Amino acid sequence: MARNDYEIEDLTITKTTRRACGGGTWVAGRINDEYRFEALVFPEHADNPDWEIDDSRISKLWISRIKNKETTFNWDRGLDMPAASAATQAVVDFLCAGIAEHVYGK
């Protein structure tokens, strides 16, 4: 397995929007001014574990490169498009490790 040397140096949350029905919060932002993302994050784990990425409380996650607007990852209650690169996978892993805690404080 190749070592991933991509470093996350800057996370910028540009918008959070609580959903009116069904719970959850949409979070939009940027990583290192290189990637854009939108994630649907919940305060609790999904009833069906297959609907969230690992144990992250993220049920939807879209990532694209800012430079060329190319989608590099997409998850919508299941994997639609795997990470296009090790750098994108690092972004996915970073968001999964803490975006829910950042939004909900738990």
N, C-alpha and C positions, 0 to 999 in steps of 0.2 A: 504494500500500500504506500502510495506517495505521501510524503510529509506535506502538510498544508502550512505554508509560511505567510498566508494572508493575515494581516493584523487589522483588527477593528480599532480604529483610533478615535472615531467620532460618530456618535449617534445623535441625530437631530429628529425629534418628534415634531412634525409640522401641523398635525391635526389629530384630535381625538373626538369621536362622535359616539355617544351612547345610543344604542338602538332603542326605538320606542317600543317595539314588541320583540319577544323572543330573547331578550337579554343580550349581553355581549356589548363590546365596544370596538368600533372600527378605529384602528391606529394607522396613521400614514406618517412616513418619514423618510430619512436618507441615512445611508451609512457611508462614511468617508467621502461624501460628495461624489461618489461613484455609482452607488446603487440607490434606487427608489424602492419602497415597499409599501404595501397595504396589507394589514392583518386584521382578522376578526378574532378577538381575544375574549375569553370568558372567565368569570371569577371562580368557577368550579370546573372540574373535569367533565368531559362529555359522557352521556349515558352509554354510548357505544364508543369504546376506545379507538376503533378504526377511524372515527371522524376527526381525531386530533393528531397532530404531528407528535409522535412519541408521547411524552408526558407533559406537554407544553401548555395546554389549554388554548392552543391556536387551532381553529377549525378551517380557516381560510388564510392563505398567504400567497401573495403575488410579489415577485421581485423582478425588477428590470434594470438594465444598465442605463444610466442617465445619458451618457454620450450618444448612443445610437438607438435608444428606446427599445432595445431588444429584450424580450421576456427571457429571463434566465432561470426561473423556477416558478412553478404554480402548484398549489395544493388547494383543493376545494372538497373538503371532507374525504379526501383520498388524493393520492398523487396523480396529477395530470401531466406534469412535466418535471422530470428530475433536474437537479442542479446541473447547469451547463458547464461548470468549472469547479475547481477546488475552492476558488475565491467565493463563488456563490454559495457553496456548501458551508463555508465558514460563516457567511452572513446568516444562513438558515440556522445553523447551530447556535450562533450568538443570540438571535431573536428567540429561539426556543428555550434557551437557558434562562431568560429573564424578562421578556417583555410583559408577560402576564403579571409578574411581581411588581414591575414598574408601574403598570396601569392600576392595579388593585391594591398594592401595598401588602400583598400576602402571597 
